Amino acid sequence: MNTRSADPTLDRAIALLDRLVGFDTESARSNLALIDFVEDYLLGLGARFTRIPSAEGDKAALFVSFGPEGDGGVLLSGHTDVVPVKDQPWSSPPFSLRRDGGRLYGRGTCDMKGFDALCLAMAPEFSRAALKQPIHILLSYDEETTCAGCLDSIARFGQDLPRPALAIIGEPTLMQVADAHKSVTTYRTVVTGHEAHSSKPWLGVSAVHVACELVAALETIGVELRAESDPLGRFEPAWSTVHVGMISGGTARNIMARQCEFAWEFRGLPEAPFDQALKRFETVCDEVKARRMSGFPGAKIETFADTVAPGLRAEADSAAATLALALAQANHTIAVPYATEAGQFQRGGLPAVICGPGSIDQAHQPDEYIEISQLEAGLAFLRRLADQLSR
């Protein structure tokens, strides 16, 4: 970690990334220690900043501005939370930055504390620049679980916070400009059966058996959605997807299970309704209840929506895409299959794109890493932004 480069801002970014990775900000934990650190770092750097606490007070977003006061300018947005490391086979402590050749390893290096570190490392340069339009930075929380940690900040734009003209979300895209991503809606389905001895199955309803039938139905719905989509679409995969991630239930091998629960998600193309898969699933649930649960008054199937994160729709003549393409020195945009906060900004009225260092293929993995060359590309992008807004 003592290796120096020819660029002091890159060295500062790596040092900041070291500190940011050191904060265990898994989404179930508080990020306040990290926010405290960033506020202390910004003191004396000419930044104006506002803390936006969560309703519970255990987390906070931080809104930072450089340049002239007031609305307009560009928002650089990154989240501070990371996914869990439990049961992942890491080669080194995940919350300690490790350098190996041209790579920096640690939880969040790619997704997305690398971008956060770049924005903070550029603070002295942003402060010195003769900005004619402001540069804003938003560090949010809970992106990995709900994509809702930015909503309180967005609601305050144009009120007690400046309203940026557009937003660039620094999720990992290998510094390509993404102008579209899928939505994600997460669900929890709870099946309540009727307990009985497993030797006489007609005396009860097995919640586990019913749940397994419903999981198979979701697989079929996913196949149907694929068949109905354009296989040559922009996304990879080019269709909306359904996935069941967790299932649990039952009491013992020889007891017909009273309850079984499974968690599933729908990742929809931007134009697809949030409830596209849910409506089909509910039709299946009604048929299963009539066929398997009649005569057992307490037996039921309930589905609860946990998270709804909107997709990002490609917009013709988007100011965000036009600027980001110029800064990235690129001539075309891409679409990505994962959800980000960009859809929330677009829903809030801001043109938004995604462009950040690192590859999404490294996100959420053990031994997550970011290439130092990607940090260098990110710095070049941000320097071009400061130059553009100083003209």
GIRA-V213479 format. One line per field, one symbol per residue. ss: DSSP state (a for helix, b for strand, c for the rest). Layout:
BEGIN
ss = ???
END
This chain:
BEGIN
ss = cccccccaaaaaaaaaaaaaaccccbcccccaaaaaaaaaaacccccbbbbbbccccccbbbbbbbcccccccbbbbbbccbcccccccccccccccbbbccbbbcccaaaaaaaaaaaaacaaaaaaccccccbbbbbbccccccccccaaaaaabcccbccccbbbbccccccccbbbbcbbbbbbbbbbcbccbcccaaacbcaaaaaaaaaaaaaaaaaaaaacccccccccccccbbbbbbbbbcccccbcccbbbbbbbbbbcccccccaaaaaaaaaaaaaaaaaaccccccbbbbbbbbbbccbccccccaaaaaaaaaacccccbbbcccccaaaaaacccbbbbcccccaaaccccccbbbaaaaaaaaaaaaaaaaaccc
END
